[in-house]
Amino acid sequence: MEKGVKVRVNYMDKQPDLKAAMRPILIDWVIQACTKFKFADETQFYTVQYIDRFLSFELIERANLQLVGITAIFVAAKFEEISVPSTRDLCYITEDSYTPKELERMELRMLKALDYDLGFPTSLHFLRLLAKSLSCSRHQYYCAKFICELISLSYPALRWSPSVLAVSALDILNKVSTYLPTMRQLHYQVEETSVNECKQFVIETILSDELKDHVTVFKKYEAVHSKLKSVLKSVHSM
C-alpha cells in the first residue's frame, strides 16, 4: 500500500505561485488546527499526506494554499473522526478568508485528485506497528512520535517513505536508550542505507533547530524535545 502513495519529492518546483518555504508554515498551522479540534493523531498525519499528494499534481495559487489546508483537514476528519467540524467552523479558523462553498468545491477537486484513495499508511501507522511488535514503552513511543511529527514539517524529508521515517525515529532512540533493539533487529523490511541517511538527516534537523520557527510541535513536546536534543548533542560530539 505504501508504494501506492504518489508524492512528487520536488513538487514545489512545479508550482509557479508557491515556494518550498510555504509548506512548513502551512503544516505548522494544520497541526495547530488539528490540536484545536482535538483530533486523533491519525487525522493530522492523513491531513499532511493529503496536502502533499494533492499539491504533487494540482497547481494552486498562493491565495488558496490555506484553503487546501482546511480542505485536507475536512477530508481527513470525515475519514477518521466520529465528529466532523462544519464547513463554517473550518472557514472560521481561517478568519473567514474562504466561504463554505469554496471549501466544498475544493473538497471535490481534492477527492478527484486523490482518486478517492484515502487510507494509505502514514509514518504514524508504521510507528505504532513497530512499537507494538517491539514492546516499546509509552515514553519511547511518545519520543518517536515527536520525531515523526517534527519531520512532517520538513519538505526535504519527503524523499523518504513513511516506513523509513518510522524506523529511523525508533532507531534514533538507541542513542538515548539501551532498551530498543538495533536497526538489524527491527521487524520490518526497509533498506538500511535509506534508514541511516534518514536518521542522519533527522538528527541534524533536531540539532540545527532548522524548524524552530514552527513552534506548534515544540510546544506539544517541549520536555521531550529539550531532553532529546540535549542527549543527541552530547552523543553527536563524542
Stockholm file with secondary structure:
# STOCKHOLM 1.0

chainA/1-238         MEKGVKVRVNYMDKQPDLKAAMRPILIDWVIQACTKFKFADETQFYTVQYIDRFLSFELIERANLQLVGITAIFVAAKFEEISVPSTRDLCYITEDSYTPKELERMELRMLKALDYDLGFPTSLHFLRLLAKSLSCSRHQYYCAKFICELISLSYPALRWSPSVLAVSALDILNKVSTYLPTMRQLHYQVEETSVNECKQFVIETILSDELKDHVTVFKKYEAVHSKLKSVLKSVHSM
#=GR chainA/1-238 SS CGGGCCCCTTGGGGCTTCCTTHHHHHHHHHHHHHHHTTCCHHHHHHHHHHHHHHHTTCCCCGGGHHHHHHHHHHHHHHHHCSSCCCHHHHHHTTTTCSCHHHHHHHHHHHHHHTTTCCCCCCHHHHHHHHHHHTTCCHHHHHHHHHHHHHHTTCSGGGGSCHHHHHHHHHHHGGGTCSSSCCGGGSSSCCCHHHHHHHHHHHHHHHHHTTTTTCCHHHHHTHHHHHHHHHHHHHHHTC
#=GC SS_cons         CGGGCCCCTTGGGGCTTCCTTHHHHHHHHHHHHHHHTTCCHHHHHHHHHHHHHHHTTCCCCGGGHHHHHHHHHHHHHHHHCSSCCCHHHHHHTTTTCSCHHHHHHHHHHHHHHTTTCCCCCCHHHHHHHHHHHTTCCHHHHHHHHHHHHHHTTCSGGGGSCHHHHHHHHHHHGGGTCSSSCCGGGSSSCCCHHHHHHHHHHHHHHHHHTTTTTCCHHHHHTHHHHHHHHHHHHHHHTC
//
